[in-house]
Amino acid sequence: MRILVIDDEQSILRTFKLRLTKWGHRVLLASDGSSGLDILNSEPCDVVITDLKMGEMQGEEVVRRIGRENSATDVVVITGFATVESAVEVMKSGATDFLVKPLNFDQVRLVLDKIEKQRTLREENQQLRDRVHELRLRLAEQHSLRNLVGKSKPMQEVLDLIVSVAPLDCTVAIYGETGTGKEMVAREIHQLSPRSSENMVTVDCGTLTETLLESELFGYEKGAFTGAVRTRRGRFELADRGTIFLDEVANASPRVQKRLLRVVQEKTFERLGGESSIHTDVRIIAASNRNLAAMVREGTFREDLYYRLNVVPIHLPPLRDRKEDLPLLARHFLDLYARGMGREPPNLSPEAIEQIMQYSWPGNVRELAHVMERLVVTSSENVIQHIPFLVSVEAAPVRSPASVRLDPPLKDQISALEIDYLTRALETFRGRINEVSRRSGLDERTIRRKMKLYDLHKEDFK
């Protein structure tokens, strides 16, 4: 180590020089505190050994100055006053250890060996932290495409397919349960494609009626129907030279499917109420949470359109089939939302991670993202020990008759439960009534009636 010795006795300086050099250390000498600090500022040292009682600047001041200005340097104090009080005061000032006069150089060597081991351990720990940071960066690069994160085999296959298909100007069909990230995949394909400088236009086929979906996709001429007071361009026109994303295409009516087939085949269409054909140069990416092949067999989806859309199928696995990605995804969303709110991202305890791993995640990645965002908003802890609102319906405890409350009245308890259930379902499925119906077992008319009763609006959950 590089060691600076500060003492106003020349004999002690000479002895230290001889002994420390013999032990393999590099030694610098100073006869007072001021000159010692000057040397330290010009030549950083691992250890400073300083006398406690000197001339103008006492050893305690030297220790304090080194603590403020050279905190990485260990300080050993030499004292002729071997009292508990003096030792405590020296250590409070920031000293690493102290030696008592007359000096026992066997003891000096033990103290320096201990310091050297501690410094080596600190350096190894820092190197390990640097290595972990480097690996995290490499892991983030390897296991993600911007917002798509995953190291599991199913997700790696999806990422590889995205990278392969993105530069090719072919139609892609993305399959996956609600919340698995189908729109994210579509955006990654668009961003990695030659069309990335143009628009990507999204159309949600699952929330619009047949007439509204037609007018959204193809536009309309002035006077085409009551309320059409001006001509409006459709999404296929707006997406020209770019990408159009047809989300939940399985919900398109037979009439809309027929018109979509023509656009896919001929790249032309007419606006509602229009007669002239409009050409569009657009890449089509479709998505569905239903099995289109099964729908073809059932006769509810056009076979010719299916084959036109299903040129390159991408199947997104649900979270329950890629649970090893859960800690990585949770960390990603915590960092993402914390940065957006100007906060330090909290860490997850092993118990919280186990809770995440055990949960069923019916809403998939979207639900996980919402839970992590809520943690960032509501938690003030540096380490989250437990996620109180992460309780699956299936895991809800069965209540005995004795535990049932009689107040408030039953109808009020039922209303509160319905509000909680509908709110959770609408958040999970982004306001899609048909998905809430499928999940809850209630028909859409009943759901709409209850939403009106409880003043819930699907637009608030998109």
N, C-alpha and C positions, 0 to 999 in steps of 0.2 A: 504494500500500500504506500501511497504518498502521505507522509506524516510530518506535520509541523509541530515543533516543540518550542514553547514560550516559557522562559524562566530568566530571572535576573541574576542567577548564579551561573557563571561560566563553567564551573566544574560539572554541574548537573547537565548542562547542554552538551559538553564533551562526552560525558558518559553515555547519554542517550544516543548521540551520533554513532559512537562505537558499537553499542549493543544492537541498536535497530538496524544499522547497516549490515552487521553480521547476520542478522535474522532475515535479510533479503528485502528490507523495506528501503524506500527512498526517503531521505531525511532532509528537512529544511529547519533552520534555527532562527530564533528571534529573542532578543534580550529584554523586550518590553511588549506590553499589549498592543500599543499603537502600531509599532513596526510589524508586529505579527499579523494584524488585520490587513495591513498594506500588502504583505506577502500573499496572504490568503486571497485577496481580491485579484491579484495578478496571476497567481498560480493555484488553482483550486486543489484542495487536499481532501483525502478520505478521512483523516483523523487529525485533530488538534489536541496536543497534550499541553495544558497550561497550569502554571502555578496559581494558587488562589490569592496569595499575598505578594503583591509586587509594588512598584513605585507609583507612578501617576495613575495608571489604569489598573484597577484590581481585576482579579480573575473572574469574578461574578459578572462584571460588565463585559468582559471578553466573551463569556458564555452567552449572555443575552444578545450581543451584537451578532454573533455567529448564528444564533437561532433565527434572528430576523433576516439576515442577509445571505447566509449560506446554510440553509436548513438541511441540505443533503450531507453535511459534514458531521461526523460524530466527535464529541468533545469529552476528553478525560481530564479531570481536575486533580492536581497534586495539592494536598493539604497537610499541614503539620499539626492540625487541630482535629484529632480523630474523635470527634463527638458526634452523637446521633443528630443533634441539631444542625451542625454544619453540613453533614452529609445530605440531610433532607433539603436544606436550602439550596445546595449545589444542584441537586437533581431537579428541584422545582425550577431552577433557572434554565434548565435544558440540557444539563450534562448527561452523557450516556453512562458514565461510571466515575469513580474517584479512587485515587491511590493515596496512601498515608506515608508521610516521611517518618523515619528514614526509609528510602525506597527499597523494596524487595523486587529485584528484576525478574525473578521467577513469577511473581504476582503480576508484574507489568506484562510479561509475555502471555500469561493466561487471559488477561483483560483484552489484549490486542488480538489474540487468536479468536476470542469470543466475538469481538466486533467484526473481524474479517469473515467469520462464518455467517453472521447476521447480514452483512452487506452482500455477500454472495447469494444468500437466500432471497434478499430483496430484489437483487438484479435478476435472478432466475424467475421470481414471481412476476416482475415487470415484463420480462421476455415472454412469459407464458400469457400474460394479459394481452400483449401486442399480438401474439400468435393467434389467440382466440378472436381478437378483433379482425385480424386478417382473414381467418377462416370464416367468420360470420359474413364478411363482405363477399368472399368467394362463394359461400353457400347461397347468399342472396342472389348473386349473378347466375349461379348454376341452377337454382331451384325456382326461378321466377322469370316471367316476362312482364316487367312492370308490375301489374296488379295480380297476375296469376302466380300463385305460390304453391309449391308442393314438391316433396322429395320422394313420395311413394311411387311405386312402379306404375300404377294406372295413370297418375298425373304426369309422370315423366313421358309416358307414351303420348299423352295429349299434347304436351309442350313440343315434343319432337314433331308431331304431325302438323301443328300450327306453323312451325318454322318451315317445314317442307312445303306445305300447300299455299302459304301466304303469297309467294312471288308468282304463283300460277293463277291465271285469270279464269278460274273455274268456279262453278257453283258449289257451295258447301252447305250441308245440313248438320246442325248441332242438336244433339239429343241430351236431355238430362232433366232431372226433377227440378221443380221450382226452387230457385235460390242457389243452384249449383254454379252459376256464373256464365250462362250462355252468352249474354250480351258482352261480357268482358272478353270472352274468346273471340267474338265477332270483331270487337274493337282492336284486339291484338292482330288479327288477320289483316284488317284494313290498314293499321299503322305499319305493318311489315310489308305491305304490298306496293306495287308501283303507283297505285291510286291514292296513296296516303296524303298527298297534297290537296286532294279534293274532298268533298263532303262525304261523311257517312251519315245516312238518314235512317232513323229507326221508326218502324210502324208496329204498334201493338195490335195484332189481329184478334187478341182475346178479349178486348174491352169495347169494341165498336160493333154496332149493328151493321148489317149487310150494306145498306145505303151509305152510311157514314164511312165505312171502310173503303167502299168504291170511290167516294169523293176524295178521301184522303190519299189513296194510291194514285188515282188517275186525274184528279182535278175535275173542274166543271166549267162549262161556258155560262155566261150571263143568261139568266132566264131558263136554265136547265130544269129548275124546280122552284117551288115557292121559297122565297128567301135568298135565291141566288142573284143578288143584285149586281154582282160583278164577276168577271172571269177569274178563276183561281187555279194556279198551277198545282199539280199533284206531287206526291213524294218521288215518283219516278222521274219527273222532270227536274226536281230539285237535286236529285242524286246523280244527274247526268255526269259521266266521266268519273264518278266516285263509286260508292257502295251503298246498297240499300239492305237493311236488316229487317226481315219479316219475322217478328217475334210471335210465338204461338200460332204458327201458320195453320196448324190443325183445326183451328176454330173458324177459318175462312169458309164461307158458304159455297155450295156448288157453283153458283153464278160467278163469284169472285175467283174461285179456283180456275174456271174456264178462261177468264180474262188474264189471270196470272200466267197460264200456260202459253197464251199467245205472246206475252211479253218475253217470256223465257226463250221461246222458239224464234220469234221474228224480230225482237227488240223494238216493236212498235205497239201503239195503243191509241185510243181516242179518249178525249175528255168526256165526261157525262154531258150529253146534249150536244156534243161536237160531231163533225163529220170527217174532218181532215186527220190523217194519221200523223202521229208524232213519233219520231225516232229517239231512242234513248240508248246510250252506251253506258251500261251499269253492271256492276258485279252484284249478284244476288247471294246473300247469306240468309238461310232460313233456320228457324229454331222451333223446337217443339218439346213439351214435356210428356207427350204421348207417342206411342209407337205407330208411326205412319204406315209401316208395312202391315201391321195388324188392321189398321183402319182401311187400307186398300182391300184386304181380304173381306172385311165387313161391308165394303161398298160405300163407306162414308168419306173416302178421300180418293181423288182421281189417280188411277194407276199411272197414266202418262205424265202427269205433273210430278208425281212421286219420283219417277225415274229421272226427270229433268232436274229436280232439286237435290236428289240423293247422289250426286256425282261423287263427292267426297264426304262420307259421314264421319262425324266426330262425336263420340259418346263420352259425356262428362260423368264421372262416378259421383255418387252421393257421398257425403262426409262419412257415413257409417262404413263405407268401403275403403276409406283412405284415412283411418284414424291416426296413423303415424304423422300425418300432416297437421293435425290439430294444434300442437304446441307452436309449430312454425307459423301457422296462420294467425293464431291468437297474438303472438308477438308482433307480427306484421301489422295487424289492425290496431293494436295498442300504440305502436310507434306512429302509425299514420294519423290517428285521431289526436294523439297527444301533441304531435308537431303542429297540426292544424289549429289547436287551441293554445299554442305557446306554452305547453307544460312539459315537465319531465315525464316520460312514460313510466308507469308503475311496473313492477315485476310481479310474477305469479309464483306463489308458493307451491311446493310439491302437492299440497292438499288441493289447491285450486286447480292445478293442472290435472290431477286425478279426477276432480269433479267434471272438468271439461271432457276428459276422455270417456267418462261413464255416461254422459248425457247422449240422448239419441239424435239430436239436431234435426228435427223434421223440416226445418226451414233452411237447412244446409248452410252454405257459406254466407248467405245474406243474413241469416239469423245470428251466426257467430259474429259477423261484423257489427250488428246492432248491439249485441251483448257487450262486446269490447268497447264500443263507443259509449254505452251507458256506464261502464266501469270508469272510463276516463272522466266522464262528467260528474259522477256521484262519489267517487272514492278519493279520499285525501291521504290514503296510506301509500308508503313507498313500496311495500310488498303486500299484495292482496292475498289474504289468507283463505277467504271463502267468498263465493259468489251467491249471495242470498236469494236472488231472483231467478236462479237457474235450477228450476224444479220441473221435471217433465210431468205431463198429465198421467202417464202410465205409472210413474213412481209416487204419485200422491198417496199419502197414507189413508187407509180406510178408517173412518171415524166411527167409534162406538156410539150407540144411542145416548149414553150418559154424557158424551162430549158435545152433543149438538146443542147450540144455543137457541133459546126460545125468543130472545130479543136480539135484534129487531125482528119484526114480523117476517114470516116465511117469504111473502111476495117480495119484500125488500132485499132479503138475502139472495133470492133467485135473480133479481134484477142486477144486483152487484156482480154475481157470478157471470151472468150473460154479458155484461159490459166488459169484464176482464177477459172473457174468452174471445169475444168478437174483436176487441182491441188487439189482443195478441195475434189472432188469426189474420186480421187485416194488415198488421205490421209484417208478419211473416210472408204473406203473399202479395204485398205491395198493392193492396186495395182491389185485387181481382176477386170479384164476387163468385165466379164459377169455381175458383180454387178453394175458397172458403167453404162453398157448398159441398165440394167433393170431400174435403177434410172433415167437416162437421157433421155431415149426414143430413143437413137441413136443405130444403129446396131454396133456390135463389129468391123466390118471392117472399118467403118467410124471413130470410136474412135481410132483404131490403126493408121489410116492414119493421124489423127490430132495430135496424140502423137508424131509421127515421124516428122511432120511438126514443132512442137513446142519443139522438143528435150526433151520430157518427157519419162522417163523409169520406167516401173512398179516396177522394182527391188528397186528403190529408195524409194518406199512408203510401203514396206513390214515391 
